[in-house]
Structure formats: structure tokens, C-alpha cells
Amino acid sequence: MADANYTMSRTGNDLIKGFRIEDIAVEDIDGILDIGLRMFSGIRPLEDPALYYYFYPDHSISKQAVLDGKIIGYYLFNEEPVTEYDMNALEDLSGYRNRKGLHALEIVVLPEYRGLSYGRQLRDIPLGMNEYDYIWGCHIKSLNNLDNWLRYGRRLVGETKGEYVTLMDLEEKRNKCL
């Protein structure tokens, strides 16, 4: 994974000037909230969006994509284990009870910055988070993006009424990337 000062372009040869993956500071949360409301309004209604964006993610492990000082995307995480999520499991997940999981809550790149590798840079962040054994997340069915995550290496492990639940063993993915 690229360090926080720069990231590589899609070709891996040129730096994307002005682009950084950064930690999310408290003063950045309003910007994250604004982007989340813009991108998910009407798709995922939240009773209290501010409460969600301020308290559900663990900002000490979540990251934001910044281009020339402007937040253009983010990847929010917490450490909720997959074994505690209320879902219709499609496989036995009991083997994950004693493993350290990373819950991927939300990944977003503003539409005007898509297709330029910023989303790919965000998506790959967990590969460098070696303290975690697996990553899992929920995918809103109406977004129709499940195939993208399955191609990336996640597998479908559960479902709720409106979401698919996927999981990826990070060590296995890290080894494939070497």
C-alpha cells in the first residue's frame, strides 16, 4: 500500500500529484457527512445521519481520499465482528469468532473523480492493515455492485432483506498480490 504522502497512478509509474490517502480528523467528519448524504440520500435512509457518521465508524482506522486539499472520497471502518451481525448466514462463520475482523462500512468516491484509480486506492487500503485477519461488509442490493466485490476477492457469506454480506480473508488476498 502507498504511504499517506502519495499514491501511485493506475499504471504504477507516475504519481498522482496532489492526491493523498489520509487519516480522518475530527474536523473532517462534516465533509464526510456531506458526501455521504449526497451519495446515499434516498438509497439508505438513516434516522440520524450525523449520529451515524460521527459515532459508528472508527475514525482512527478509517481513511479519506484528498485531492488538492479537497475530500473526494473515503473508506469508513469499524471493528465489529462478522459473527455479531444479524443476517441469514450462507456459510458457517464460527471460525471467525477468534479472528480480528475489519468491518467495511462505506466506500465512496465522488462521481466526478471516478475512473481515475482513486477508488481502487481506497479499496486496497485493508491489504496494508496487517493487524486484521479478514474484512467484511454489507452491500445495499439496489446498488447492484455485488459482482464488483466478488471479482475483487470477497465471497458472499450472508444476506439481509436489503443487503448482501461479503467477506474476504486478507492474508489470502495479500499473498495473491505479492
Beta strands, then each sheet from edge to edge (+ up, - down):
strand 1: 19-23
strand 2: 63-67
strand 3: 70-78
strand 4: 88-89
strand 5: 101-109
strand 6: 134-140
strand 7: 155-159
strand 8: 163-169
sheet 1: 1+ 2- 3+ 5- 6- 8+ 7- 4+
end
